[in-house]
Amino acid sequence: MAAPVFGVVLSGLAGATWWAVRRRRHLAASLTGLAGAAVAATAASYYYSTGPGKRAVWSEILDDLDLRGDERVLDVGCGRGAVLMLAAHRLPRGRAAGADIWNRHDQSGNSHAATERNAIAEGVADRVSLADADARDLPFPDGSFDVVVSNLVIHNISDDEGRRQALREAVRVLRPGGRLRIVDPPGTHHDQIVAEFGCTDVTARSLDWRTAYGIPTHRMTLVTATKPE
Ligand SMILES: C[S@@+](CC[C@H](N)C(=O)[O-])C[C@H]1O[C@@H](n2cnc3c(N)ncnc32)[C@H](O)[C@@H]1O
């Protein structure tokens, strides 16, 4: 979705700059050139955050969990599986489950089949399973997972009660002592809600520039919590 928009805007600005330069309209050329540079920087930041930036940030979050390699990890709203695959690589004797409704407005090319293909391509299909499931109604028994992760999913649920229900489900499927890691935009207050659900060691912190998604001052928030024993 974003690529055609960036492409059209950049081509328009490049054309306008070229036109202004040819006609010696120096001020107009400077303004359109600057606008083009700003749009190009926004596009670069956006694509960095959706690809290498996301993988780098989540590699650190997963490394901080100090996994043994035999855990069961659930990625709620796994999409095409960027975070799910990072988890699966750390689970040679464990399981990585992904649940999603595969909404194509939220992620381009999103589908169960695409994620399955990515697991095969990454050589982790033997330990990955996928469920067609809504975050508000996860098809897993209580206490099924050692770790539940989620990246940029819960904020997509439009109503407060739906977001609360998704967090309730994430906590329900964690085993006692299990750990939760959720990244979402700031202002979503997932930390307060999981604390209400009885989680301990609850923290919320702003991540760094790698999660700017094209907006210089924008940073995603990481919420961490543990389900009580
Ligand atoms: C921005 S994408 C992020 C995908 C993935 N977590 C990642 O970081 O690459 C948001 C994902 O949330 C999923 N999603 C949105 N609402 C959902 C819901 N109610 N239940 C499950 N998945 C949902 C979408 O289908 C999409 O895959």
The ligand as an SDF file (V2000), in Angstrom:
LIG
                    3D

 27 29  0  0  0  0  0  0  0  0999 V2000
    0.9550   -4.6120   11.1540 C   0  0  0  0  0  0  0  0  0  0  0  0
    0.6510   -6.3260   10.9650 S   0  0  0  0  0  0  0  0  0  0  0  0
    1.9430   -7.0060   11.9910 C   0  0  0  0  0  0  0  0  0  0  0  0
    2.2240   -8.4370   11.6460 C   0  0  0  0  0  0  0  0  0  0  0  0
    3.3670   -9.0700   12.4390 C   0  0  0  0  0  0  0  0  0  0  0  0
    3.1000   -9.0610   13.8450 N   0  0  0  0  0  0  0  0  0  0  0  0
    4.6740   -8.3820   12.1250 C   0  0  0  0  0  0  0  0  0  0  0  0
    5.1990   -7.6940   12.9940 O   0  0  0  0  0  0  0  0  0  0  0  0
    5.1790   -8.5410   11.0090 O   0  0  0  0  0  0  0  0  0  0  0  0
   -0.7900   -6.5800   11.9880 C   0  0  0  0  0  0  0  0  0  0  0  0
   -1.2680   -8.0120   11.9890 C   0  0  0  0  0  0  0  0  0  0  0  0
   -2.3160   -8.1240   12.9670 O   0  0  0  0  0  0  0  0  0  0  0  0
   -3.2900   -8.9950   12.4300 C   0  0  0  0  0  0  0  0  0  0  0  0
   -4.5270   -8.7560   13.1590 N   0  0  0  0  0  0  0  0  0  0  0  0
   -5.2600   -7.6090   13.1900 C   0  0  0  0  0  0  0  0  0  0  0  0
   -6.3240   -7.7730   13.9880 N   0  0  0  0  0  0  0  0  0  0  0  0
   -6.2590   -9.0400   14.4820 C   0  0  0  0  0  0  0  0  0  0  0  0
   -7.0860   -9.8100   15.3470 C   0  0  0  0  0  0  0  0  0  0  0  0
   -8.1950   -9.2930   15.8630 N   0  0  0  0  0  0  0  0  0  0  0  0
   -6.7190  -11.0650   15.6290 N   0  0  0  0  0  0  0  0  0  0  0  0
   -5.5840  -11.6010   15.0900 C   0  0  0  0  0  0  0  0  0  0  0  0
   -4.7740  -10.9270   14.2580 N   0  0  0  0  0  0  0  0  0  0  0  0
   -5.1090   -9.6630   13.9590 C   0  0  0  0  0  0  0  0  0  0  0  0
   -3.3380   -8.6450   10.9710 C   0  0  0  0  0  0  0  0  0  0  0  0
   -3.9560   -9.6360   10.1940 O   0  0  0  0  0  0  0  0  0  0  0  0
   -1.8400   -8.4920   10.6650 C   0  0  0  0  0  0  0  0  0  0  0  0
   -1.2540   -9.7000   10.3180 O   0  0  0  0  0  0  0  0  0  0  0  0
  1  2  1  0
  2  3  1  0
  2 10  1  0
  3  4  1  0
  4  5  1  0
  5  6  1  0
  5  7  1  0
  7  8  2  0
  7  9  1  0
 10 11  1  0
 11 12  1  0
 11 26  1  0
 12 13  1  0
 13 14  1  0
 13 24  1  0
 14 15  1  0
 14 23  1  0
 15 16  2  0
 16 17  1  0
 17 18  1  0
 17 23  2  0
 18 19  1  0
 18 20  2  0
 20 21  1  0
 21 22  2  0
 22 23  1  0
 24 25  1  0
 24 26  1  0
 26 27  1  0
M  CHG  2   2   1   9  -1
M  END
$$$$
